[in-house]
Amino acid sequence: MNDKAMTAYRGILVEIKYRVEAIDAILEGQLPLRGRIAEELCYLQLRMICELIAIGCLIIHGNLSAKKADLLKSYKADWILRVLSEMHPKFFPTPLEPKDSDGSPPAWIHKTDGFMRKGELIEFYNKHAGAKLHRGSARNILKSDGPLDFPSIKRWRDKIVGLLNRHIITSPDEENICYFIMNDGNDNVHSALFQHVR
């Protein structure tokens, strides 16, 4: 966890924020698109966000092992997350409540719901987004398309924002904690690095 990794991770959060804005514009009908195309574009953005989350975790934990060389060549979120899990079980972002607790000093309160968990991200990446981004076989085309499901897109979008809007990532040795805010209300990304004091 160094300045270069923190800067790169902040850049990933900015890109994720822009992709969330694209989803929001589609869901709010600001882009004149046919329903099926709009749905596919949302799933494409969600899938790319999953890849960015996995790559961001890899970058912030960039010094984990020799497997890093193979990981650095991959975009496959599910594989990256599985390998990182083996090397450092607490690598995934830990979401925090949007506000500090009342009183002094401020405390980070871990969220208990309303965010995408690691297992959900892998499942979404493989099953939901993956299936929506392929037209399928001739047999599938001969069948009628299922109904559009924008409420599910909104639910997944909200879980991603719930995970990333305010979160921490702990170093493998648990000596450092990176603190991130994806959107401070003024469209800014912030970060800070803290060290455990023992």
Summary of the structure (lengths in Angstrom):
residues: 198
radius of gyration: 18.1
end to end distance: 19.1
largest distance: 64.6
contacts: 535
relative contact order: 0.17
helix: 52%
strand: 11%
